[in-house]
Amino acid sequence: MPQTLSPKLKQHLTERVKFYNDLGIYDFYCRPIAADRNSVAESEPREEVPSTMAMPTVEEDLFTTPKPEAGLTDPVKALRIIREDLGDCTRCVLHKQGRKQIVFGVGNPKADLMLIGEAPGADEDEQGEPFVGRAGQLLNNMIKAMGLQREDVYIANIIKCRPPGNRTPERDECETCSPFLMRQIAVIKPKVIVALGAVAAKTLLAVNAPMAELRGRWYDFRGTKLAVTYHPAFLLRDPRQKKEAWKDLQRVMQELRLPIPAKGRE
């Protein structure tokens, strides 16, 4: 049940929310809370995936500040506003760990299909565009196999800065960056989202499960259908899984009513 706040606490929360709004953050998330801290320590896995659970309602009006892009009908302008809010981001430690530039996202702002990966790599950090290296070339081929072009879809990552040495993003990095991705998704309004790889899938779905359990089914993500498949970088390391990834893409094609080539049908 919603809690009643004291005037002093309500003022404090209002000021805190405004502080985050000024940083360009409008969506708020929390981690699951257990009554006993010891039970949390014992039950939670050590490498817990960032949670995107909706924040519990406490005087919900405090947390519903309209986003600057709200009400705009032009997604190009809306995405530009989000990018301006992001700025030369220094909200997490990645800006001090060798990042050259922010990799915001690229593609059709009215795309029916949105592809979300993990994080930029070296080539992406150099060029400022997601999926432009070897994994990006394979992703382009996967998109073409679906009968689409790269320009037809929208491509982004969970975080927008390259982690040093291409390490897996930390939880706080994902939690800090994901509100901007959520705003991008809300503006683009894709019919289908494809999470590329375990990090993207677990972050978006707020679950900690192996890929074998995540693949092969549809998820509801804020009213949008979401599917999970392997990250192209993983497919480069293990080409045997390309057939499985193609099965995932065929499910997406069926949902988008795209024709499946005769040789690709099961």
C-alpha positions in Angstrom: 0.0 0.0 0.0 1.2 3.6 -0.7 2.9 5.1 2.3 1.9 8.6 3.7 5.0 10.9 3.8 5.7 13.6 6.3 5.9 17.1 4.8 9.6 17.3 5.6 10.3 13.9 3.9 8.1 14.8 1.0 10.0 18.0 0.4 13.3 16.2 0.7 12.2 13.6 -1.9 10.9 16.3 -4.2 14.2 18.1 -4.1 16.0 14.8 -4.7 13.8 14.0 -7.7 14.4 17.4 -9.2 18.2 16.9 -8.7 18.0 13.7 -10.8 15.7 15.4 -13.4 18.3 18.1 -13.8 20.8 15.3 -14.6 18.4 14.0 -17.3 17.2 11.1 -15.3 13.4 10.7 -15.1 12.9 6.9 -14.6 13.7 5.4 -11.2 14.4 1.8 -10.3 15.1 -0.1 -7.2 16.5 -3.5 -6.2 14.3 -6.1 -4.4 14.1 -5.4 -0.7 14.0 -8.2 1.9 13.0 -7.7 5.5 16.2 -9.3 6.9 19.6 -8.1 5.6 21.2 -11.5 6.4 18.6 -13.3 4.3 19.3 -10.9 1.4 23.0 -11.7 1.7 22.3 -15.4 1.7 19.7 -15.4 -1.1 21.1 -13.0 -3.6 23.7 -14.2 -6.1 27.0 -12.4 -5.9 26.8 -11.1 -9.5 23.3 -9.9 -9.4 22.0 -8.4 -12.7 20.8 -4.8 -12.6 17.1 -4.6 -11.8 14.7 -2.5 -13.8 11.8 -3.1 -11.4 9.4 -0.2 -11.2 10.0 1.8 -8.0 7.3 1.1 -5.4 4.6 3.7 -5.3 5.2 6.2 -2.4 3.2 9.3 -3.1 3.6 8.4 -6.8 3.1 12.0 -8.0 6.6 12.8 -6.7 8.1 10.5 -9.3 6.0 11.4 -12.4 7.9 14.6 -13.6 7.2 15.0 -17.3 10.2 14.3 -19.5 11.4 17.1 -21.7 10.5 15.1 -24.8 7.0 14.4 -23.6 4.3 15.5 -26.0 6.6 15.7 -29.0 5.3 13.9 -32.1 8.6 14.0 -33.9 10.8 11.1 -32.6 13.9 12.7 -34.2 13.5 15.8 -32.1 12.6 13.7 -29.0 15.8 11.6 -29.4 17.8 14.8 -29.9 16.5 16.1 -26.6 17.5 12.8 -24.8 20.9 13.1 -26.3 21.3 16.6 -25.1 20.2 15.6 -21.6 22.8 12.9 -21.7 25.5 15.5 -22.6 29.1 14.6 -22.1 28.0 12.2 -19.4 30.0 11.9 -16.2 27.3 10.1 -14.1 29.4 6.9 -13.6 33.0 6.0 -13.4 33.3 5.0 -17.1 34.0 8.6 -18.1 37.3 8.3 -16.2 38.3 4.9 -17.4 39.3 5.5 -21.0 36.0 6.2 -22.7 36.6 8.3 -25.9 32.9 9.1 -26.6 29.3 8.3 -25.8 27.7 5.8 -28.2 24.0 6.9 -28.1 22.2 4.8 -30.7 21.6 4.8 -34.4 18.9 3.9 -36.9 15.3 4.6 -37.8 13.6 6.6 -35.1 10.3 5.0 -36.1 11.6 1.5 -36.3 9.3 -1.5 -35.7 12.4 -3.5 -34.6 14.9 -2.3 -31.9 18.1 -4.3 -31.2 19.8 -3.8 -27.8 23.2 -5.1 -27.0 25.5 -4.9 -24.0 28.0 -2.0 -24.4 30.2 -0.4 -27.0 33.5 -2.0 -27.9 36.7 -0.4 -29.2 35.5 0.2 -32.7 32.2 1.6 -31.4 34.0 3.9 -29.0 36.2 5.1 -31.8 33.4 5.8 -34.3 30.6 6.7 -31.9 28.1 4.2 -33.4 27.0 0.9 -32.0 27.9 -2.4 -33.7 30.4 -1.3 -36.2 33.2 -3.8 -35.6 33.2 -7.5 -36.5 30.2 -8.2 -34.3 28.5 -5.3 -36.1 29.2 -6.8 -39.5 27.6 -10.1 -38.4 24.6 -8.2 -37.0 24.2 -6.4 -40.3 24.1 -9.8 -42.0 21.5 -11.0 -39.5 19.4 -8.0 -40.2 19.7 -8.6 -44.0 18.7 -12.2 -43.5 15.5 -10.9 -42.0 14.9 -8.9 -45.2 15.7 -5.6 -43.6 18.5 -3.1 -43.8 20.5 -1.6 -40.9 18.7 1.7 -41.6 15.3 0.1 -41.1 16.0 -0.8 -37.4 17.2 1.1 -34.3 20.3 -0.2 -32.6 21.5 0.7 -29.0 23.2 -0.7 -26.0 22.4 -1.1 -22.3 25.2 1.3 -21.5 26.6 4.0 -23.8 30.3 4.0 -22.8 32.9 1.4 -23.4 34.0 -0.4 -20.2 37.8 -0.8 -19.9 39.0 -3.9 -21.7 35.4 -4.6 -22.8 34.6 -6.0 -19.4 31.0 -6.8 -18.4 29.2 -3.6 -17.2 28.8 -3.2 -13.5 25.3 -3.0 -11.9 25.6 0.6 -10.9 26.7 1.5 -14.5 23.7 -0.1 -15.9 21.4 1.4 -13.4 22.8 4.9 -14.1 22.6 4.6 -17.9 19.4 2.6 -18.4 17.0 5.5 -17.8 18.2 7.1 -21.0 17.7 3.8 -22.9 14.2 3.6 -21.5 13.5 7.1 -22.8 14.8 6.0 -26.2 12.5 3.0 -26.2 9.5 5.1 -25.2 10.1 7.5 -28.1 10.8 4.9 -30.8 7.9 2.7 -29.7 9.1 -0.4 -31.5 6.8 -3.3 -32.1 9.5 -5.8 -31.1 12.7 -5.5 -29.0 15.5 -8.1 -29.4 17.9 -8.3 -26.5 21.3 -9.4 -27.9 23.0 -11.5 -25.3 22.7 -12.3 -21.6 23.6 -8.9 -20.2 21.0 -7.1 -22.3 18.4 -9.7 -21.6 18.9 -10.0 -17.8 19.1 -6.2 -17.4 15.9 -5.5 -19.4 14.0 -8.3 -17.8 15.4 -8.0 -14.3 16.1 -11.7 -14.1 19.1 -13.9 -13.5 18.7 -16.9 -15.7 20.9 -18.7 -18.3 20.4 -18.0 -22.0 18.9 -21.5 -22.5 16.0 -20.4 -20.3 15.6 -16.9 -21.6 15.5 -17.8 -25.3 12.5 -19.2 -27.2 9.7 -17.2 -25.7 8.1 -13.8 -25.8 8.3 -11.3 -22.9 6.2 -8.2 -22.3 8.4 -5.2 -21.8 6.4 -2.2 -21.0 3.7 -3.1 -23.6 6.3 -4.2 -26.2 7.1 -7.7 -27.2 10.7 -8.7 -26.3 12.7 -11.7 -27.6 16.2 -12.9 -26.5 18.9 -14.2 -28.8 22.7 -14.6 -28.7 25.0 -11.6 -29.0 26.8 -11.4 -32.4 30.2 -11.4 -30.6 29.2 -14.8 -28.9 28.3 -16.1 -32.4 31.7 -15.2 -33.7 33.2 -17.2 -30.9 30.8 -20.1 -31.3 29.5 -20.2 -34.9 27.6 -23.4 -34.1 25.0 -21.3 -32.4 24.1 -19.3 -35.5 21.4 -21.8 -36.4 19.8 -21.3 -33.0 20.0 -17.5 -33.4 18.3 -17.8 -36.8 15.4 -19.6 -35.1 15.1 -16.7 -32.7 15.1 -14.2 -35.6 12.4 -16.2 -37.5 10.1 -15.8 -34.5 10.7 -12.1 -34.7 10.0 -12.1 -38.4 6.7 -13.9 -37.9 5.7 -11.3 -35.3 6.6 -8.5 -37.7 4.9 -10.3 -40.6 8.2 -10.4 -42.6 8.5 -13.2 -45.2 10.7 -16.1 -44.2 12.9 -17.4 -47.1 11.9 -20.9 -48.1 15.4 -22.2 -47.3 15.2 -20.8 -43.8 11.9 -22.4 -42.8 11.9 -25.2 -40.3 
